Amino acid sequence: MSGFDYNVAFVRTIGWVTRTELERLRNARIAIAGLGGVGGSHLLTLARLGVGHFHIADFDHFELHNMNRQAGASMSRMGWPKVDALRDLALDINPQLEIRSFPEGVHTGNLDAFLQGIDVYVDGLDFFAFQIRREVFAACDRMGIPAVTVAPLGFGAALLNFRPGGMSFDRYFDLRDDLSDTELSIRFMVGLAPAMLHTGYLVDPDAVDFEARRGPSTPMACELCAGVMGTEVLKTLLGRGRSTWVPRGVHYDAYRQRLARTWRPGGNRNPVQRLLIHFARRRLARLQRRRATASPSGTG
């Protein structure tokens, strides 16, 4: 595009990175699966950081209920495929970007192509996309790709980094093929944020419905996640700064103004985590019984 100059567009980053490091960011290739609440913000943050190459995957379209948190959601883009909307927004930041889109989403059949040549994988998949998330993280481990996930929880962000050859995703969360979706949800939630900083101010527990695959969200959490993710990707690509890898994690909650660093040897098999999972099961069972009682038909 006439008038665009990469070195001018991203010159204000110089100082926090060197010119040589900025060029490394320009040549980096990042994969992002899922372009919803966090994934869209992740893409735009990394584009503004100066990263020059992306693989992006999402099969979904924008709907009105996406408006409260998703970077690409606007009235002018209702019904648009998310990959198309976010691709256009990223190219409007840097017209020189190389973006490979996977409009059918990421799945077993295209997983190797999606991760081919990738320097860092950034997780933006829907919370409930358990099977494909497990497959993506397993593939990253197999292909030697660091993987970053930052969960938007309440008004905060919970970070987990997975290093190739380190503790695997399935081992950390203690996941198996024979677990129900409800049990997977509980283990994933508890494993994402062992400090549970977000649970004390949930005003309407009925908004969390694992069976309906629905939960509350905020734009602040998504933007916090993007900032944390971008910093982790920068450190990984440039090989500097302190990184935290599972079974260690970091959770910052802006509402409570608290920062927690967690360490759970054994992941969800850790005795503390097993206790948290037990309490989560009991709380969910009570909520389900209350819903059934409140429903005239008794079916919820």
N, C-alpha and C positions, 0 to 999 in steps of 0.2 A: 504494500500500500504506500502510495506517495505520501511523504512527510513523516513516516514512521522510522525511527532509528532506535534499535534495541539499547544501545549504550547510553542514549539520552533518556529513554523511557524509564530505565531502571538505575540511573546514576545515583539517586538518593539512597540506594541500599549500600553503596560504597561507604566504607567506614565501619559498618558492622560485618561486612565481608570485603575481601580484597577484590581487585579486578580479575585476578586469576580465578578466584573462587566463584565470582559471578559467571565467568565463562563455563565453569564446571556445572553450575546450576543450569545454564542455558543448554548444555549438552545432555543433561540428565533425562531419564525416561521414567515416568511414574504411572502406575496403574491404579485406577480408582473404580471399584465395583459398587454401584449404587450412587445415584445422584440426587437423593432426596434431602432430608433435613441436614445431615452433615456432609454428604458427598458433594453436593453442589457448592457449598461454601469452601470445602477442601479444594476443589478444582480452581475456583476463582482466587483463593489465597495463594496457591502455588503458582498460578499464572502471574500474579502480581509480584511474587518473589523472583520471577525471572526464569523459572523452569520452562524448558522449551519443547518437551515431547510428552505426550500423554496417550494412554489407552484408557478409554472410558466405556462403562457398560451399564445399561439400565433398559429394561423392557417397558417401563411404565410411562404414563402420560400425566400431565399436571391436572389436578382437580382442585376444587375450591377449598377443600379441607387442608390442602397443603400450604395455604396462604400464611399461616401463622409462623412458619419457620423455614421454609425452603427457599433458597437463594434465587432459583429460577422462576418461582411462582409469581405470576402477575395476571391481571385480567386480560392483557393482550396476548398471553401465552396459554390460556386455558385450553386444554385438549392437545397441546403440543407434546410430542415425545420429549422426554427429559434430556436424552442425549443430544437432540438437535438444539433445544433451547440453551443448554449449558455450553455446548460447543460454540454457538454464536456469541454468547456472552464472553467466553474466554478469548475468542478471536478478536473481539472488539477491544480487549485489553492489549493483546499482542497478535497482530495479523500474521506474524511469522511462525506462529505455533504449528507444530506437526501433531495432529490429533487423529488417532484411529478410533472410530466409534464401533461399539458392539450393541446395536439397537435391539437385539434379541436377549440382552442381558448376558451375564456370564453363566455358563453351564458346563457340564462334563465334556461336551463335544468341542467347545472352543477354549477351554481353560488353558491349554498349553500355548495357544496362539495369543491369548489375552496377556499372558505373563512372559512371552518371549522378549528377551532383551531388556527386561525391566530392572531398574535399580532398587526401587522401594515399592512395596504394595501398600496402599492406603485403603482401609476398610470403611465403606459407606453403605454396606448392605442393611436392609431392614432388620430390625431386632429379631424378628421371627424367622428369618431365612437361615435356619439352623444347618440343614444338610449342605447347601452350596457353600456356606461360610466355612464349614469344616473341611470341605474339599479344597477350597481356595487356600486356606492356611496350610493344609497338608502339602499342597503343590508348591507353595512358597518355600516350605522347609526342604522339600525334595530338590528344588531348583536353586537353593542358596539365596533366596530373596528375603531381606528383612521385611517384617510386616508391622504396621502401626494401626492400632485401633483406639479411638477416643470416643467414649460413650457420653451422649448428652443426657444428664440425669438431673431433673429438677431445674435448678439454676446453676448448674456446675458441669464439670467435665472430668471424666475418669480415664486415665491413660494406662494402656498396657502395650508394651513392645514385645514382639516375638522374634528371637534371633535364630537363624538357621543353625541347627545342631544343638540348640538349647531345649528348654522345656517346651513340648509341643502344645498346640491349642487344645487338642482333645485331652491330653494329660492334665493340663492346668485346670480346665473346667470339669474334668472327670466325666466326659461324655461317652456314650455307647449307642450303638444302633438300636438297642431294644428299649430305650427310654421314650416315654410319651412326650408329646410336645409341651405339656404343662410342666413336666419334670425338667425338660431341657430349658424352658423359660426360667424356672427357679434357679437352676444351676448357673445359667448364663448371667442372670441379674446379680446374684450374690458374688460370682467370680469377678464380674466387671468392676465392682466397687466394694471391696471388703470392709471399708470404713463406714459405709452406709450413711454418709453425711446428708444425703438427700431425703431420707425417710421421715425426718422429724417434722416436716412442714407440709406434707401432703394433706390438703384440706378435704379432698373427696376421694376416698379409696375406691369408690365405684367406677372411677375413670380408668382404673387399671383392670383390664379384662383380658387375661391370657387366652381364654377360650375363643373370644372374638378377635384376638390378635390386635388389641387396641390399647394405647396408653397415652397419657398426657405429655405435652412437649412445650418448650419455650424457645423463642429465637435467641435469647441470651446464651442458653446452653450450647446451641449449635455454633454460634460465633466464637464462644470460648473454645470449643473443640477444635475449630479451624486454626485458631492461633496456636494452641498446644501442638496440634498435628504438624503445622508448618515448621515450627521450631524443631521438632523431632526429626522431620525429614531433612531439614537443613543440616543438623548435626550429623546425621547418618551419611548424607552425601559428601559432606566436607571432612568427615572424620575428625571432628573436634567437639569439645564440650562433653559434659557428663550425660550418659544415657542410662536409663533404668530398664532392665529386662525382666520379664516374668521369671520367677514368681514374685518379683517386686512390682509395685504399681504406685501411681500418684493420683490423688483425687483432690480437686479444688472445688469448693462450693462458695459461690459469690454471695448467696443469700445468708449463709451462716458465717461468712468471712473466715472460713477455716481451710487449712491445707493439711492433708493426711498422706503420709508415706506408708505404704503397707508392704508387708513381707509375709507370704504364706507358703513356706516350704511344703511341697506336696500339692499345692493348689487347693482345689476343693476337697481333697482328701485330708487336708489339715484339720485337726480336731476343732479349731475355732470355726472354720468354714462349715464343717459338718453340723455344728450346733446352729449356725446361722441358717443353713438350709432347712434344718428341722423346724426352726421357728417360722421360716417363710412358708413351709408347707402347712403348718397349723393355721397361720394367719389367712392363707388363701382358702383353706377348707372352711374356716369360719365365715369368710366373705361369701363363698359359694352357697353355704347354708342360708345365710341371711337373704341372698338374692332369691333363692328358691322359695323361701317363706313369704317374701314380699310379692312374688308373682302370683296373680290370681289362679293361673293354671298349674302352678307348682313346677313349671319347667324353666323358669327364668326368662 
